[in-house]
Amino acid sequence: MVGWALNQVHGNLLDVPAHRVVNRKGELSGRNHFPDPSFMENALQQEGVLVVDSCVVDFEKHFWHPENLDKNL
């Protein structure tokens, strides 16, 4: 659903924190939708998220689910 919503963005995708959207395995599957495929990895690393081979390291640690909203504030 998030991927579909991001595809509906009519404008600059860089205005949306879309670099944080990875697939269920933690892979940077949307990296080719940015002007520079390395943008997504670089933006995540600037936020302290380690990425190796286009995949988030310790994905479980960074994973957010709306059911856990109160736990992540």
Backbone as XML, in Angstrom:
<?xml version="1.0"?>
<chain id="A" units="angstrom">
  <residue number="1" name="MET">
    <atom name="N" x="0.824" y="-1.193" z="0.000"/>
    <atom name="CA" x="0.000" y="0.000" z="0.000"/>
    <atom name="C" x="0.869" y="1.258" z="0.000"/>
  </residue>
  <residue number="2" name="VAL">
    <atom name="N" x="1.940" y="1.246" z="0.768"/>
    <atom name="CA" x="2.792" y="2.432" z="0.829"/>
    <atom name="C" x="3.432" y="2.683" z="-0.528"/>
  </residue>
  <residue number="3" name="GLY">
    <atom name="N" x="3.899" y="1.629" z="-1.170"/>
    <atom name="CA" x="4.483" y="1.774" z="-2.500"/>
    <atom name="C" x="3.491" y="2.356" z="-3.483"/>
  </residue>
  <residue number="4" name="TRP">
    <atom name="N" x="2.254" y="1.901" z="-3.432"/>
    <atom name="CA" x="1.214" y="2.431" z="-4.310"/>
    <atom name="C" x="1.004" y="3.917" z="-4.022"/>
  </residue>
  <residue number="5" name="ALA">
    <atom name="N" x="0.935" y="4.273" z="-2.755"/>
    <atom name="CA" x="0.728" y="5.673" z="-2.380"/>
    <atom name="C" x="1.884" y="6.540" z="-2.871"/>
  </residue>
  <residue number="6" name="LEU">
    <atom name="N" x="3.098" y="6.053" z="-2.734"/>
    <atom name="CA" x="4.247" y="6.825" z="-3.193"/>
    <atom name="C" x="4.245" y="7.005" z="-4.704"/>
  </residue>
  <residue number="7" name="ASN">
    <atom name="N" x="3.729" y="6.010" z="-5.421"/>
    <atom name="CA" x="3.629" y="6.144" z="-6.877"/>
    <atom name="C" x="2.638" y="7.224" z="-7.279"/>
  </residue>
  <residue number="8" name="GLN">
    <atom name="N" x="1.754" y="7.597" z="-6.384"/>
    <atom name="CA" x="0.758" y="8.628" z="-6.673"/>
    <atom name="C" x="1.267" y="10.039" z="-6.380"/>
  </residue>
  <residue number="9" name="VAL">
    <atom name="N" x="2.471" y="10.156" z="-5.835"/>
    <atom name="CA" x="3.040" y="11.470" z="-5.547"/>
    <atom name="C" x="3.339" y="12.155" z="-6.871"/>
  </residue>
  <residue number="10" name="HIS">
    <atom name="N" x="2.666" y="13.248" z="-7.080"/>
    <atom name="CA" x="2.882" y="14.006" z="-8.318"/>
    <atom name="C" x="3.684" y="15.246" z="-7.958"/>
  </residue>
  <residue number="11" name="GLY">
    <atom name="N" x="4.942" y="15.122" z="-8.043"/>
    <atom name="CA" x="5.838" y="16.203" z="-7.646"/>
    <atom name="C" x="7.182" y="15.616" z="-7.300"/>
  </residue>
  <residue number="12" name="ASN">
    <atom name="N" x="7.862" y="16.263" z="-6.409"/>
    <atom name="CA" x="9.203" y="15.857" z="-6.044"/>
    <atom name="C" x="9.151" y="14.824" z="-4.922"/>
  </residue>
  <residue number="13" name="LEU">
    <atom name="N" x="9.535" y="13.606" z="-5.219"/>
    <atom name="CA" x="9.544" y="12.546" z="-4.219"/>
    <atom name="C" x="10.495" y="12.878" z="-3.075"/>
  </residue>
  <residue number="14" name="LEU">
    <atom name="N" x="11.455" y="13.742" z="-3.328"/>
    <atom name="CA" x="12.406" y="14.098" z="-2.283"/>
    <atom name="C" x="11.755" y="14.935" z="-1.192"/>
  </residue>
  <residue number="15" name="ASP">
    <atom name="N" x="10.530" y="15.440" z="-1.428"/>
    <atom name="CA" x="9.786" y="16.184" z="-0.407"/>
    <atom name="C" x="9.129" y="15.246" z="0.607"/>
  </residue>
  <residue number="16" name="VAL">
    <atom name="N" x="9.147" y="13.953" z="0.333"/>
    <atom name="CA" x="8.510" y="12.937" z="1.172"/>
    <atom name="C" x="9.616" y="12.048" z="1.741"/>
  </residue>
  <residue number="17" name="PRO">
    <atom name="N" x="9.561" y="11.665" z="3.023"/>
    <atom name="CA" x="10.630" y="10.817" z="3.569"/>
    <atom name="C" x="10.532" y="9.375" z="3.061"/>
  </residue>
  <residue number="18" name="ALA">
    <atom name="N" x="10.408" y="9.239" z="1.765"/>
    <atom name="CA" x="10.227" y="7.930" z="1.136"/>
    <atom name="C" x="11.460" y="7.050" z="1.253"/>
  </residue>
  <residue number="19" name="HIS">
    <atom name="N" x="12.604" y="7.640" z="1.568"/>
    <atom name="CA" x="13.822" y="6.836" z="1.717"/>
    <atom name="C" x="13.701" y="5.862" z="2.879"/>
  </residue>
  <residue number="20" name="ARG">
    <atom name="N" x="12.722" y="6.083" z="3.755"/>
    <atom name="CA" x="12.525" y="5.202" z="4.911"/>
    <atom name="C" x="11.654" y="3.990" z="4.580"/>
  </residue>
  <residue number="21" name="VAL">
    <atom name="N" x="11.097" y="3.955" z="3.388"/>
    <atom name="CA" x="10.197" y="2.863" z="3.009"/>
    <atom name="C" x="11.025" y="1.760" z="2.352"/>
  </residue>
  <residue number="22" name="VAL">
    <atom name="N" x="11.110" y="0.639" z="3.046"/>
    <atom name="CA" x="11.824" y="-0.531" z="2.526"/>
    <atom name="C" x="10.835" y="-1.698" z="2.479"/>
  </residue>
  <residue number="23" name="ASN">
    <atom name="N" x="11.209" y="-2.757" z="1.805"/>
    <atom name="CA" x="10.283" y="-3.891" z="1.738"/>
    <atom name="C" x="10.307" y="-4.692" z="3.036"/>
  </residue>
  <residue number="24" name="ARG">
    <atom name="N" x="9.515" y="-5.729" z="3.109"/>
    <atom name="CA" x="9.340" y="-6.486" z="4.350"/>
    <atom name="C" x="10.601" y="-7.210" z="4.813"/>
  </residue>
  <residue number="25" name="LYS">
    <atom name="N" x="11.588" y="-7.297" z="3.930"/>
    <atom name="CA" x="12.856" y="-7.925" z="4.284"/>
    <atom name="C" x="13.922" y="-6.894" z="4.645"/>
  </residue>
  <residue number="26" name="GLY">
    <atom name="N" x="13.571" y="-5.603" z="4.559"/>
    <atom name="CA" x="14.535" y="-4.552" z="4.847"/>
    <atom name="C" x="15.363" y="-4.144" z="3.645"/>
  </residue>
  <residue number="27" name="GLU">
    <atom name="N" x="14.984" y="-4.631" z="2.467"/>
    <atom name="CA" x="15.717" y="-4.299" z="1.249"/>
    <atom name="C" x="15.280" y="-2.937" z="0.713"/>
  </residue>
  <residue number="28" name="LEU">
    <atom name="N" x="16.223" y="-2.203" z="0.144"/>
    <atom name="CA" x="15.932" y="-0.899" z="-0.433"/>
    <atom name="C" x="15.351" y="-1.083" z="-1.833"/>
  </residue>
  <residue number="29" name="SER">
    <atom name="N" x="14.190" y="-1.679" z="-1.896"/>
    <atom name="CA" x="13.592" y="-2.032" z="-3.180"/>
    <atom name="C" x="13.143" y="-0.819" z="-3.982"/>
  </residue>
  <residue number="30" name="GLY">
    <atom name="N" x="12.983" y="0.338" z="-3.356"/>
    <atom name="CA" x="12.554" y="1.532" z="-4.066"/>
    <atom name="C" x="13.686" y="2.441" z="-4.505"/>
  </residue>
  <residue number="31" name="ARG">
    <atom name="N" x="14.919" y="2.001" z="-4.343"/>
    <atom name="CA" x="16.070" y="2.867" z="-4.606"/>
    <atom name="C" x="16.139" y="3.381" z="-6.039"/>
  </residue>
  <residue number="32" name="ASN">
    <atom name="N" x="15.613" y="2.633" z="-6.985"/>
    <atom name="CA" x="15.683" y="3.055" z="-8.389"/>
    <atom name="C" x="14.621" y="4.088" z="-8.750"/>
  </residue>
  <residue number="33" name="HIS">
    <atom name="N" x="13.777" y="4.441" z="-7.799"/>
    <atom name="CA" x="12.764" y="5.463" z="-8.049"/>
    <atom name="C" x="13.269" y="6.865" z="-7.709"/>
  </residue>
  <residue number="34" name="PHE">
    <atom name="N" x="14.481" y="6.955" z="-7.211"/>
    <atom name="CA" x="15.092" y="8.236" z="-6.890"/>
    <atom name="C" x="16.015" y="8.649" z="-8.027"/>
  </residue>
  <residue number="35" name="PRO">
    <atom name="N" x="16.276" y="9.949" z="-8.158"/>
    <atom name="CA" x="17.162" y="10.410" z="-9.236"/>
    <atom name="C" x="18.532" y="9.724" z="-9.207"/>
  </residue>
  <residue number="36" name="ASP">
    <atom name="N" x="19.026" y="9.431" z="-8.013"/>
    <atom name="CA" x="20.297" y="8.737" z="-7.841"/>
    <atom name="C" x="20.011" y="7.493" z="-6.996"/>
  </residue>
  <residue number="37" name="PRO">
    <atom name="N" x="20.258" y="6.295" z="-7.513"/>
    <atom name="CA" x="19.953" y="5.073" z="-6.761"/>
    <atom name="C" x="20.631" y="4.986" z="-5.390"/>
  </residue>
  <residue number="38" name="SER">
    <atom name="N" x="21.699" y="5.734" z="-5.177"/>
    <atom name="CA" x="22.375" y="5.696" z="-3.874"/>
    <atom name="C" x="21.756" y="6.680" z="-2.878"/>
  </residue>
  <residue number="39" name="PHE">
    <atom name="N" x="20.813" y="7.511" z="-3.325"/>
    <atom name="CA" x="20.203" y="8.498" z="-2.440"/>
    <atom name="C" x="19.563" y="7.843" z="-1.218"/>
  </residue>
  <residue number="40" name="MET">
    <atom name="N" x="18.818" y="6.787" z="-1.443"/>
    <atom name="CA" x="18.087" y="6.124" z="-0.364"/>
    <atom name="C" x="19.049" y="5.613" z="0.706"/>
  </residue>
  <residue number="41" name="GLU">
    <atom name="N" x="20.090" y="4.932" z="0.287"/>
    <atom name="CA" x="21.069" y="4.405" z="1.226"/>
    <atom name="C" x="21.777" y="5.536" z="1.967"/>
  </residue>
  <residue number="42" name="ASN">
    <atom name="N" x="22.173" y="6.571" z="1.250"/>
    <atom name="CA" x="22.865" y="7.700" z="1.881"/>
    <atom name="C" x="21.972" y="8.394" z="2.902"/>
  </residue>
  <residue number="43" name="ALA">
    <atom name="N" x="20.704" y="8.596" z="2.576"/>
    <atom name="CA" x="19.777" y="9.260" z="3.501"/>
    <atom name="C" x="19.572" y="8.425" z="4.758"/>
  </residue>
  <residue number="44" name="LEU">
    <atom name="N" x="19.444" y="7.115" z="4.604"/>
    <atom name="CA" x="19.287" y="6.249" z="5.768"/>
    <atom name="C" x="20.541" y="6.271" z="6.637"/>
  </residue>
  <residue number="45" name="GLN">
    <atom name="N" x="21.694" y="6.237" z="6.005"/>
    <atom name="CA" x="22.934" y="6.247" z="6.772"/>
    <atom name="C" x="23.113" y="7.564" z="7.522"/>
  </residue>
  <residue number="46" name="GLN">
    <atom name="N" x="22.645" y="8.666" z="6.945"/>
    <atom name="CA" x="22.708" y="9.953" z="7.647"/>
    <atom name="C" x="21.817" y="9.944" z="8.890"/>
  </residue>
  <residue number="47" name="GLU">
    <atom name="N" x="20.817" y="9.083" z="8.895"/>
    <atom name="CA" x="19.929" y="8.945" z="10.055"/>
    <atom name="C" x="20.419" y="7.870" z="11.019"/>
  </residue>
  <residue number="48" name="GLY">
    <atom name="N" x="21.585" y="7.300" z="10.749"/>
    <atom name="CA" x="22.163" y="6.310" z="11.654"/>
    <atom name="C" x="21.772" y="4.883" z="11.357"/>
  </residue>
  <residue number="49" name="VAL">
    <atom name="N" x="21.189" y="4.635" z="10.193"/>
    <atom name="CA" x="20.783" y="3.281" z="9.811"/>
    <atom name="C" x="21.879" y="2.685" z="8.933"/>
  </residue>
  <residue number="50" name="LEU">
    <atom name="N" x="22.415" y="1.556" z="9.343"/>
    <atom name="CA" x="23.463" y="0.886" z="8.579"/>
    <atom name="C" x="22.826" y="0.082" z="7.451"/>
  </residue>
  <residue number="51" name="VAL">
    <atom name="N" x="23.372" y="0.255" z="6.245"/>
    <atom name="CA" x="22.876" y="-0.460" z="5.064"/>
    <atom name="C" x="24.053" y="-1.188" z="4.433"/>
  </residue>
  <residue number="52" name="VAL">
    <atom name="N" x="23.873" y="-2.475" z="4.160"/>
    <atom name="CA" x="24.892" y="-3.275" z="3.500"/>
    <atom name="C" x="24.220" y="-4.038" z="2.365"/>
  </residue>
  <residue number="53" name="ASP">
    <atom name="N" x="24.805" y="-3.952" z="1.175"/>
    <atom name="CA" x="24.263" y="-4.635" z="-0.007"/>
    <atom name="C" x="22.785" y="-4.306" z="-0.208"/>
  </residue>
  <residue number="54" name="SER">
    <atom name="N" x="22.451" y="-3.024" z="-0.108"/>
    <atom name="CA" x="21.079" y="-2.525" z="-0.317"/>
    <atom name="C" x="20.063" y="-3.149" z="0.634"/>
  </residue>
  <residue number="55" name="CYS">
    <atom name="N" x="20.507" y="-3.464" z="1.845"/>
    <atom name="CA" x="19.613" y="-4.053" z="2.839"/>
    <atom name="C" x="19.930" y="-3.450" z="4.216"/>
  </residue>
  <residue number="56" name="VAL">
    <atom name="N" x="18.878" y="-3.113" z="4.963"/>
    <atom name="CA" x="19.035" y="-2.528" z="6.291"/>
    <atom name="C" x="19.559" y="-3.588" z="7.259"/>
  </residue>
  <residue number="57" name="VAL">
    <atom name="N" x="20.663" y="-3.274" z="7.920"/>
    <atom name="CA" x="21.237" y="-4.159" z="8.928"/>
    <atom name="C" x="20.405" y="-3.998" z="10.204"/>
  </residue>
  <residue number="58" name="ASP">
    <atom name="N" x="20.149" y="-5.097" z="10.894"/>
    <atom name="CA" x="19.312" y="-5.092" z="12.102"/>
    <atom name="C" x="17.926" y="-4.514" z="11.808"/>
  </residue>
  <residue number="59" name="PHE">
    <atom name="N" x="17.335" y="-4.976" z="10.727"/>
    <atom name="CA" x="16.039" y="-4.457" z="10.291"/>
    <atom name="C" x="14.990" y="-4.528" z="11.395"/>
  </residue>
  <residue number="60" name="GLU">
    <atom name="N" x="15.000" y="-5.595" z="12.181"/>
    <atom name="CA" x="14.013" y="-5.752" z="13.252"/>
    <atom name="C" x="14.075" y="-4.591" z="14.248"/>
  </residue>
  <residue number="61" name="LYS">
    <atom name="N" x="15.262" y="-4.065" z="14.459"/>
    <atom name="CA" x="15.469" y="-2.953" z="15.385"/>
    <atom name="C" x="14.815" y="-1.670" z="14.855"/>
  </residue>
  <residue number="62" name="HIS">
    <atom name="N" x="14.819" y="-1.479" z="13.547"/>
    <atom name="CA" x="14.315" y="-0.257" z="12.927"/>
    <atom name="C" x="12.872" y="-0.378" z="12.446"/>
  </residue>
  <residue number="63" name="PHE">
    <atom name="N" x="12.377" y="-1.590" z="12.376"/>
    <atom name="CA" x="11.030" y="-1.819" z="11.837"/>
    <atom name="C" x="9.977" y="-1.110" z="12.673"/>
  </residue>
  <residue number="64" name="TRP">
    <atom name="N" x="9.072" y="-0.448" z="12.004"/>
    <atom name="CA" x="7.969" y="0.238" z="12.683"/>
    <atom name="C" x="6.656" y="-0.299" z="12.132"/>
  </residue>
  <residue number="65" name="HIS">
    <atom name="N" x="5.739" y="-0.583" z="13.014"/>
    <atom name="CA" x="4.417" y="-1.031" z="12.620"/>
    <atom name="C" x="3.407" y="-0.162" z="13.362"/>
  </residue>
  <residue number="66" name="PRO">
    <atom name="N" x="2.329" y="0.253" z="12.706"/>
    <atom name="CA" x="1.362" y="1.142" z="13.365"/>
    <atom name="C" x="0.766" y="0.569" z="14.645"/>
  </residue>
  <residue number="67" name="GLU">
    <atom name="N" x="0.715" y="-0.747" z="14.787"/>
    <atom name="CA" x="0.192" y="-1.345" z="16.014"/>
    <atom name="C" x="1.055" y="-0.986" z="17.227"/>
  </residue>
  <residue number="68" name="ASN">
    <atom name="N" x="2.321" y="-0.626" z="16.962"/>
    <atom name="CA" x="3.250" y="-0.318" z="18.044"/>
    <atom name="C" x="3.452" y="1.188" z="18.210"/>
  </residue>
  <residue number="69" name="LEU">
    <atom name="N" x="2.485" y="1.966" z="17.808"/>
    <atom name="CA" x="2.617" y="3.420" z="17.810"/>
    <atom name="C" x="3.068" y="3.956" z="19.156"/>
  </residue>
  <residue number="70" name="ASP">
    <atom name="N" x="2.420" y="3.549" z="20.236"/>
    <atom name="CA" x="2.761" y="4.072" z="21.554"/>
    <atom name="C" x="4.167" y="3.692" z="21.997"/>
  </residue>
  <residue number="71" name="LYS">
    <atom name="N" x="4.666" y="2.551" z="21.526"/>
    <atom name="CA" x="5.992" y="2.074" z="21.928"/>
    <atom name="C" x="7.115" y="2.835" z="21.236"/>
  </residue>
  <residue number="72" name="ASN">
    <atom name="N" x="6.804" y="3.509" z="20.123"/>
    <atom name="CA" x="7.839" y="4.147" z="19.328"/>
    <atom name="C" x="7.854" y="5.657" z="19.450"/>
  </residue>
  <residue number="73" name="LEU">
    <atom name="N" x="7.097" y="6.208" z="20.348"/>
    <atom name="CA" x="7.086" y="7.670" z="20.498"/>
    <atom name="C" x="8.177" y="8.134" z="21.408"/>
  </residue>
</chain>
